[in-house]
Amino acid sequence: TNWDMRWNIDGCNVGEKERFPPKKYWEYYDLATKSSYVRDKVRHGSKTTKTKMRTVAKTIATVIIAGIGMKLTMSDKWGIGSSLALWLVLGLSLYWLGWLPWMSTKDNDNDNDNDNIEIELEEKEMSYHYLFVYGTLKSNFHWNQKYLSHSQLISSRVVTCRNYALIIGDCGVPYLLNDNKYSSFLKAEQIQQLPRIQGELWLVDSETLFGLDQYEGIDKNYYIRKWIDVVTHDNNVVSANVYLLDKYDHTLLNDHTTFFDVYSLQYHKLHYSAIKHIQVKQLAYLNEDHSRT
């Protein structure tokens, strides 16, 4: 993640940064700082407990075996040479099995290696992505807390660099249409009059992005996710992921002739129906009919 860029696109204007300095990046991400610290402490504590239990078990086993050995060597049937040979065999066996807790470090080394490998894998998998949201995922909108509660709002005043067609369906949900088909369904003058879309810029981790892909029906060809350029309020350009409706036709555009530049919270509260929205998506998944919104 480009921390410098995120610092620059923080909520404060450039001229106000001396009076109102934005927070440091490490203050934003409990997941990347505090949580990892706590996670490592929990792992270390769990590892220490397991090591102690293993040491106690090995010590008990060693004492039992040593007791058996002593009982055998004290028998009249065993001579000095036989007793020494027995103790040598027992000692080498215990050492080879790693049952001498004060001599063997094999298990501890393996534990350290396994923990290091696990931490490295987690760090590689934990990557972050910019996401531009324009509809029901925005702050205070219906699906925000469900899908973005663990993500970071970078800027609430963001606009697309290019012009896009944003329509609002019958259930009150906005659809940003993929621009690769505009020329097939819209006249040239209509395309020129399309607005730039207002929205929010978020920073999400890979797990959140995967969950959003499932919610938006990427694998069912309901939406596609691609990169677009957006501009923040202080004129920084950021490439961000966005979800676009890809399969649409004349029917959809004939039914929705008004193109919006913003999906407002007031409109959302008045017109959005979550139940109807889910029903529309289910029908689209079953019938692959994306013309009805």
C-alpha positions as MATLAB code, in Angstrom:
seq = 'TNWDMRWNIDGCNVGEKERFPPKKYWEYYDLATKSSYVRDKVRHGSKTTKTKMRTVAKTIATVIIAGIGMKLTMSDKWGIGSSLALWLVLGLSLYWLGWLPWMSTKDNDNDNDNDNIEIELEEKEMSYHYLFVYGTLKSNFHWNQKYLSHSQLISSRVVTCRNYALIIGDCGVPYLLNDNKYSSFLKAEQIQQLPRIQGELWLVDSETLFGLDQYEGIDKNYYIRKWIDVVTHDNNVVSANVYLLDKYDHTLLNDHTTFFDVYSLQYHKLHYSAIKHIQVKQLAYLNEDHSRT';
ca = [
       0.000    0.000    0.000;
       1.199    3.504   -0.841;
       1.082    5.084    2.616;
       2.359    8.426    1.358;
      -0.514    8.667   -1.097;
      -3.029    7.811    1.605;
      -1.450   10.456    3.841;
      -1.872   13.048    1.096;
      -5.511   12.195    0.432;
      -6.524   12.384    4.066;
      -9.512   14.503    5.064;
      -7.460   17.673    5.714;
      -6.662   20.114    2.952;
      -3.010   20.690    2.181;
      -3.053   24.203    3.654;
      -4.624   22.953    6.869;
      -2.202   20.151    7.623;
      -0.059   22.261    9.925;
      -3.077   23.273   12.015;
      -4.954   19.994   11.715;
      -2.393   17.268   11.009;
      -3.953   14.010    9.802;
      -3.466   10.844   11.779;
      -0.461    8.678   11.114;
      -1.155    5.603    9.036;
      -0.352    3.257   11.924;
      -3.200    4.828   13.893;
      -5.654    3.745   11.236;
      -4.967    0.052   11.037;
      -5.525   -1.983   14.165;
      -5.523   -5.005   11.898;
      -2.013   -4.249   10.695;
      -0.569   -3.123   14.048;
      -2.412   -3.874   17.268;
      -4.082   -7.031   16.055;
      -0.839   -8.483   14.751;
       0.857   -7.635   18.043;
      -1.923   -9.285   20.045;
      -1.996  -12.216   17.643;
       1.724  -12.800   18.106;
       1.359  -12.542   21.890;
      -1.469  -15.087   21.886;
       0.504  -17.396   19.617;
       3.589  -17.039   21.800;
       1.567  -17.716   24.977;
      -0.083  -20.760   23.441;
       3.267  -22.013   22.240;
       4.813  -21.543   25.709;
       1.975  -23.497   27.349;
       2.334  -26.367   24.890;
       6.098  -26.447   25.409;
       5.692  -26.631   29.199;
       3.148  -29.439   28.936;
       5.411  -31.341   26.565;
       8.361  -30.912   28.918;
       6.358  -32.233   31.888;
       5.187  -35.245   29.879;
       8.732  -36.032   28.757;
      10.071  -35.696   32.292;
       7.430  -38.094   33.659;
       8.162  -40.591   30.887;
      11.904  -40.309   31.561;
      11.417  -40.927   35.304;
       9.249  -43.982   34.639;
      11.740  -45.479   32.203;
      14.614  -44.682   34.551;
      12.743  -46.400   37.401;
      12.260  -49.508   35.298;
      15.930  -49.461   34.403;
      16.989  -49.118   38.041;
      14.735  -51.984   39.092;
      16.195  -54.224   36.410;
      19.815  -53.357   37.166;
      19.328  -53.929   40.894;
      18.179  -57.463   40.170;
      20.657  -60.262   40.958;
      20.377  -61.495   37.380;
      22.150  -58.381   36.020;
      25.903  -57.916   36.260;
      27.812  -54.617   36.133;
      28.517  -54.906   32.414;
      24.933  -55.735   31.581;
      23.665  -52.865   33.738;
      25.974  -50.338   32.060;
      24.943  -51.589   28.628;
      21.256  -51.292   29.573;
      21.667  -47.703   30.821;
      23.619  -46.783   27.694;
      20.887  -48.178   25.448;
      18.153  -46.425   27.453;
      20.031  -43.107   27.429;
      20.673  -43.199   23.679;
      17.057  -44.186   23.013;
      15.699  -41.329   25.107;
      18.040  -38.859   23.434;
      17.135  -40.099   19.961;
      13.417  -39.813   20.763;
      13.958  -36.331   22.146;
      12.659  -37.338   25.566;
      15.468  -35.697   27.506;
      13.922  -32.245   27.988;
      17.169  -30.595   29.083;
      19.113  -31.855   26.064;
      16.742  -31.789   23.073;
      15.850  -28.589   21.192;
      14.425  -30.313   18.135;
      10.745  -29.650   18.927;
      11.338  -26.037   19.883;
      13.230  -25.402   16.666;
      10.419  -26.976   14.658;
       7.860  -24.860   16.507;
       9.823  -21.705   15.723;
      10.116  -22.672   12.061;
       6.383  -23.444   11.801;
       5.451  -20.149   13.471;
       7.769  -18.178   11.194;
       6.317  -19.861    8.112;
       2.767  -19.140    9.326;
       3.555  -15.469    9.981;
       5.215  -15.077    6.565;
       2.204  -16.621    4.817;
      -0.201  -14.355    6.695;
       1.829  -11.275    5.784;
       1.920  -12.266    2.118;
      -1.839  -12.906    2.026;
      -2.709   -9.684    3.900;
      -2.689   -7.128    1.101;
      -4.807   -3.993    0.761;
      -6.739   -2.515   -2.146;
      -8.363    0.798   -2.989;
     -12.112    0.533   -3.581;
     -14.406    3.200   -5.035;
     -17.995    2.872   -3.797;
     -20.904    4.892   -5.146;
     -24.025    3.165   -3.820;
     -25.314    1.105   -0.910;
     -21.788    0.437    0.413;
     -21.151    4.090    1.268;
     -20.984    5.345    4.850;
     -24.355    5.194    6.650;
     -25.921    3.295    3.757;
     -27.593   -0.102    4.099;
     -24.704   -2.513    3.413;
     -21.803   -0.461    4.754;
     -21.564   -1.978    8.224;
     -21.978   -5.510    6.950;
     -19.180   -5.385    4.392;
     -16.894   -2.453    5.244;
     -16.958   -2.316    9.050;
     -13.324   -3.517    9.199;
     -12.133   -1.294    6.346;
     -10.815    2.267    6.315;
     -12.587    5.229    4.735;
      -9.878    7.197    2.957;
     -11.962   10.021    1.521;
     -15.691   10.720    1.412;
     -15.335   13.234   -1.428;
     -14.151   11.415   -4.516;
     -15.206   11.726   -8.145;
     -14.421    9.604  -11.196;
     -11.989   10.971  -13.764;
     -14.180    9.815  -16.630;
     -17.899   10.193  -17.253;
     -20.122    7.210  -16.519;
     -23.759    6.184  -16.767;
     -25.243    5.782  -13.290;
     -28.869    4.668  -13.228;
     -31.141    3.807  -10.307;
     -33.255    0.677  -10.520;
     -36.831    0.079   -9.454;
     -35.721   -1.210   -6.055;
     -33.776    1.988   -5.405;
     -30.311    0.520   -5.969;
     -27.792    2.349   -8.189;
     -26.067    0.645  -11.100;
     -22.885    1.983  -12.631;
     -22.806    0.695  -16.196;
     -19.625   -0.629  -17.728;
     -18.418    1.958  -20.225;
     -17.252   -0.554  -22.830;
     -20.793   -0.748  -24.284;
     -21.859    2.888  -24.263;
     -21.337    3.310  -27.982;
     -23.692    0.374  -28.683;
     -26.629    1.735  -26.701;
     -26.141    5.493  -26.366;
     -25.859    8.274  -28.883;
     -22.678   10.310  -29.060;
     -24.332   13.383  -27.544;
     -25.681   11.252  -24.678;
     -22.222    9.916  -23.917;
     -20.795   13.434  -23.884;
     -23.443   14.544  -21.399;
     -22.801   11.719  -18.937;
     -21.641   13.006  -15.527;
     -18.630   12.187  -13.422;
     -19.729   10.012  -10.516;
     -19.321   11.021   -6.885;
     -18.507    8.446   -4.244;
     -16.115    7.353   -1.510;
     -12.621    5.872   -1.507;
     -11.972    2.970    0.859;
      -8.999    0.797    1.668;
      -9.960   -2.869    2.075;
      -8.013   -6.061    2.658;
      -8.078   -9.083    0.366;
     -10.570  -10.957    2.532;
     -13.039   -8.063    2.399;
     -12.610   -7.733   -1.358;
     -13.274  -11.448   -1.779;
     -16.462  -11.139    0.293;
     -17.612   -8.218   -1.843;
     -16.944  -10.230   -4.995;
     -19.308  -12.880   -3.643;
     -21.947  -10.305   -2.683;
     -21.774   -8.550   -6.060;
     -22.034  -11.834   -7.959;
     -18.734  -11.619   -9.817;
     -18.681  -15.382  -10.389;
     -22.264  -15.205  -11.723;
     -21.444  -12.436  -14.212;
     -23.799  -10.051  -12.443;
     -21.107   -7.423  -11.922;
     -17.523   -7.082  -13.014;
     -14.758   -5.495  -10.977;
     -12.122   -3.394  -12.682;
      -9.765   -0.486  -12.054;
     -10.746    3.110  -12.731;
      -9.116    6.433  -11.887;
     -10.757    8.666   -9.300;
      -9.856   12.136   -8.027;
      -9.920   13.129   -4.366;
     -11.025   16.519   -3.044;
      -7.408   17.725   -3.045;
      -6.823   16.662   -6.686;
      -4.910   13.439   -6.078;
      -5.571   10.752   -8.693;
      -5.939    7.205   -7.354;
      -6.554    3.952   -9.221;
      -9.267    2.022   -7.410;
     -11.423   -1.067   -7.828;
     -15.057   -0.496   -8.738;
     -18.033   -2.767   -9.382;
     -19.814   -2.212  -12.704;
     -22.920   -3.747  -14.230;
     -21.612   -5.447  -17.352;
     -24.592   -7.174  -18.953;
     -27.236   -4.669  -19.938;
     -29.198   -3.871  -23.080;
     -31.619   -1.394  -24.663;
     -34.423   -2.546  -22.368;
     -32.594   -1.392  -19.277;
     -31.628    1.956  -20.787;
     -35.113    2.573  -22.194;
     -36.624    2.024  -18.747;
     -34.073    4.267  -17.017;
     -33.347    7.350  -19.086;
     -32.064    9.562  -16.258;
     -28.367    9.427  -15.442;
     -27.286   10.470  -11.949;
     -23.983   11.863  -10.740;
     -24.503   10.846   -7.102;
     -26.600    8.398   -5.125;
     -27.633   10.423   -2.093;
     -28.422    9.170    1.387;
     -31.795   10.927    1.299;
     -32.789    9.131   -1.899;
     -31.474    5.867   -0.458;
     -33.615    6.126    2.688;
     -36.734    6.986    0.702;
     -36.519    4.493   -2.143;
     -34.143    1.614   -1.393;
     -35.709   -1.793   -0.722;
     -33.168   -4.363    0.462;
     -35.608   -7.278    0.144;
     -36.550   -6.382   -3.426;
     -32.884   -5.848   -4.257;
     -32.018   -9.360   -3.075;
     -34.951  -10.824   -5.021;
     -33.818   -9.077   -8.203;
     -30.300  -10.470   -7.781;
     -31.617  -13.982   -7.147;
     -33.728  -13.856  -10.301;
     -30.749  -12.587  -12.256;
     -28.593  -15.435  -10.919;
     -31.204  -18.048  -11.846;
     -32.277  -16.688  -15.226;
     -29.156  -14.738  -16.162;
     -31.551  -11.898  -16.969;
     -29.716   -8.688  -16.109;
     -32.114   -6.342  -17.839;
     -34.492   -6.085  -14.879;
     -33.233   -3.932  -12.017;
];
